[in-house]
Amino acid sequence: MTRFSCYTVFVSPTRRLRNVTVTLEEDVAQWARIEAARRDTSVSRLLGALLRERMSGQDAYEQAMRRALGRQPFLRSDGRYLTREEAHDRARTR
């Protein structure tokens, strides 16, 4: 296994970055180095961007789930689930 540190780079006074040590398998570390070079960035910034992207994707999913679960049903219901037959009864939906 390879061990390397992500070093703090202060981008602005309002946004503080933290040092984090990451332990990676050799093949993962090699991929990270190559990918960072391909993107003309450091491994630290690459990992930060990947984590930020994952975090925002997770946040977006959770927000969408909360919105969906918070919506009122658009059909009138007596509170029970439909049976399979009721759900597939096309004559009933006309």
C-alpha positions as CSV (number, residue, x, y, z in Angstrom):
1,M,0.0,0.0,0.0
2,T,1.1,3.5,-0.7
3,R,0.6,6.4,1.8
4,F,0.7,10.0,0.9
5,S,-0.7,13.2,2.3
6,C,-3.0,15.8,0.8
7,Y,-1.5,19.2,1.7
8,T,-3.4,22.4,2.6
9,V,-3.5,25.1,0.0
10,F,-5.2,28.3,1.1
11,V,-7.3,29.5,-1.8
12,S,-9.2,32.3,0.0
13,P,-9.3,33.6,3.6
14,T,-13.0,32.5,3.9
15,R,-12.5,28.9,2.7
16,R,-10.1,26.9,4.9
17,L,-8.8,23.6,3.7
18,R,-7.8,20.7,5.9
19,N,-4.9,18.3,5.8
20,V,-5.9,14.7,5.2
21,T,-3.8,11.6,5.0
22,V,-5.1,9.0,2.6
23,T,-3.9,5.4,2.3
24,L,-4.4,3.9,-1.1
25,E,-3.6,0.7,-2.8
26,E,-0.7,1.1,-5.3
27,D,-2.8,0.7,-8.4
28,V,-5.3,3.3,-7.1
29,A,-2.5,5.7,-6.2
30,Q,-1.0,5.2,-9.7
31,W,-4.3,5.9,-11.4
32,A,-4.8,9.1,-9.2
33,R,-1.3,10.4,-10.3
34,I,-2.0,9.7,-13.9
35,E,-5.5,11.2,-13.8
36,A,-4.2,14.3,-12.0
37,A,-1.5,14.8,-14.5
38,R,-4.0,14.3,-17.4
39,R,-6.2,17.0,-15.8
40,D,-3.2,19.2,-15.1
41,T,-3.8,19.3,-11.4
42,S,-2.5,17.8,-8.2
43,V,-3.6,14.5,-6.6
44,S,-5.0,16.6,-3.7
45,R,-7.1,18.7,-5.9
46,L,-8.3,15.7,-7.9
47,L,-9.4,13.9,-4.8
48,G,-11.0,17.0,-3.4
49,A,-13.0,17.5,-6.7
50,L,-14.0,13.8,-6.8
51,L,-15.2,13.9,-3.2
52,R,-17.0,17.3,-3.7
53,E,-18.8,15.9,-6.8
54,R,-19.8,12.8,-4.9
55,M,-21.0,14.9,-1.9
56,S,-23.1,17.2,-4.1
57,G,-24.6,14.3,-6.0
58,Q,-25.6,12.7,-2.7
59,D,-27.1,16.0,-1.5
60,A,-29.1,16.4,-4.7
61,Y,-30.5,12.8,-4.4
62,E,-31.5,13.4,-0.7
63,Q,-33.2,16.7,-1.6
64,A,-35.1,15.1,-4.5
65,M,-36.2,12.2,-2.2
66,R,-37.5,14.6,0.4
67,R,-39.4,16.6,-2.2
68,A,-40.9,13.4,-3.6
69,L,-41.9,12.0,-0.2
70,G,-43.3,15.4,0.8
71,R,-45.8,15.6,-2.1
72,Q,-49.4,14.9,-1.6
73,P,-50.9,12.0,-3.5
74,F,-52.4,13.1,-6.8
75,L,-55.2,10.5,-6.7
76,R,-57.9,10.2,-4.1
77,S,-57.2,7.4,-1.7
78,D,-58.9,5.9,1.3
79,G,-55.5,5.2,2.8
80,R,-55.0,1.6,1.7
81,Y,-52.9,0.2,-1.1
82,L,-54.5,-1.0,-4.3
83,T,-54.6,-4.7,-4.9
84,R,-52.8,-6.0,-8.1
85,E,-56.2,-6.4,-9.8
86,E,-57.3,-2.9,-8.9
87,A,-54.0,-1.4,-10.0
88,H,-54.3,-3.1,-13.4
89,D,-58.0,-2.6,-14.0
90,R,-58.1,-0.3,-17.1
91,A,-61.9,0.0,-17.1
92,R,-61.7,1.5,-13.6
93,T,-59.3,4.3,-14.8
94,R,-61.6,5.5,-17.6
